[in-house]
Amino acid sequence: MKTHYIVGLFAFLLISACKTDSKKPEATSKPSETEKTVPELIAEAHGFDNWKDVDKITFTFNVDRDSMHFERSWHWETKTNTITSISGADTLTYNRANMDSIALKTNGGFINDRYWLMAPFNLMWDANNYTFEHFPEVTAPISEEPMQKLTIVYANEGGYTPGDAYDFYFKDDYIVREWAYRKSNQEEPNLVSTWEDYVDMEGIKLAQQHNRPEGGTSLYFTGLSVRKE
C-alpha cells in the first residue's frame, strides 16, 4: 500500500466535525440479570444473535476522496480466526492467534475496517474494555433529528484505540443511524458520519454507506457476503 494512501486514510479518520448538543444522561442503575443493557439491545438489533452461526464474512472497504480511491478487501473465516487481506497486488493470509510483525500491522487495518462495518457487534466483543452512558434524547449531529445516544469510552490501556470515545445515535429500533468518533474522549468530535444503506445477510444487518456532513469523502463497502456453517 502506498504511503499517501495510508496518510489519506488516517487524515479522513481524524478530520474535525461538528459538536453535538445533548441533555444530561439518564440516571442508570445496575441492570438486573434479565434486563438488557443498551449496548446489548443495539447489538441484537443488528443481528448479533445470528453471529454464532456465521463461519465466513467477506467485504471490501472503500474510501473515495476527491479524485483518490482507496480500497482493501478482507476474507474472515470466523471460526478459525483466519484472515486474508487483499490490497492492490498484495495478498496476505494470517491467523489472529499467531501474528508476526507484518500480520500485526495488517491486522490494524482489519480492525479499523471491521469496526466501520460491525461496530454494533463490537459493543459485545469489547464489553469488558469500555464504560458507557445512555442519553435518552439528543439532537443527532448530521440529520438534527431527535435520537437516543450511546457513548462508549475505551479503557486507557490495550487495544487499538485506548481512551477513545464513540457516540452512537439511534431511534427506538436501536439501529445505528449516525455516529461520532472523539479521540482521547475530547469534547469535540474528530469525525461524524451516517450509517445507511443497510443490507440484511443471513440475519446480520450491515450498513454499506457512511457519509460525512460536509461531503467530499465517501466511505462504503462492496463485495459483502455472509456465509453460515
Secondary structure by P-SEA (a helix, b strand, c coil): ccaaaaaaaaaaacbbbbbbbbcccccccccccccccaaaaaaaaacccccccccbbbbbbbbbccccccbbbbbbcccccbbbbbcccbbbbbbcccccaaaaaaaaaaaaaaaaccaaaaaaaaccccccccccbbbbcccccbbbbbbbbccccccccccbbbbbbbccccccccbbbbccccccccbbbbbcccccccccccccbbbcccccccccccbbbbbcc
